[in-house]
């Protein structure tokens, strides 16, 4: 199974936007780690949106 380039770009862009990490640092993460950061950022955003 391959992981689509569009999905990788979306994940890297999402983490880079929120954490201001360079793309290479994000790409160096294992897939599971990267997905965990995506999930955690989403949870943070959900909490912030609920507070508004």
N, C-alpha and C positions, 0 to 999 in steps of 0.2 A: 504494500500500500504506500502511496506517495502522499505527501502533504502539499497541497496546492500553493503555488506562489502567491496567489491573491490573499490567502489566509495568513501566510507568513508576513507579508507586507502589512496587513491589517494589525496583527499582533505587535509587530515591531513598532509601527507608527503609534499605536495606543500607549504602549509602555514608554516610548521615547517622549511623547507629548506630555504625559503626566509626571514622569520621573526625571525628564531631561537627561536621559542616558544616551550615549552615542549608539547608533544602530549596531556597530560591531560588537559592543558589549552585550547587547540584547541577543544577538544571533549566537554568541558564544554560550548562552544558557542552554541547558538541555531542554528539550521540548516540554517536559512536565513542569520544569521550573518556570518557563516562560508563561505557560498556561496558568500557573498558580498566581503569578504577578497580574496577569490579565483579570483573573477572578477577583483578587484582592482589590485592585483598582476599581473594578465595577462595584464591589461592596462598599468601598469608601464613598464613591459617587452616589450610590443609592442612599446611604445614611445622610450625606450632605443635602441631597434633594428633599428628603423627608423632613429635615429640620427647617427648610425654607417655608 
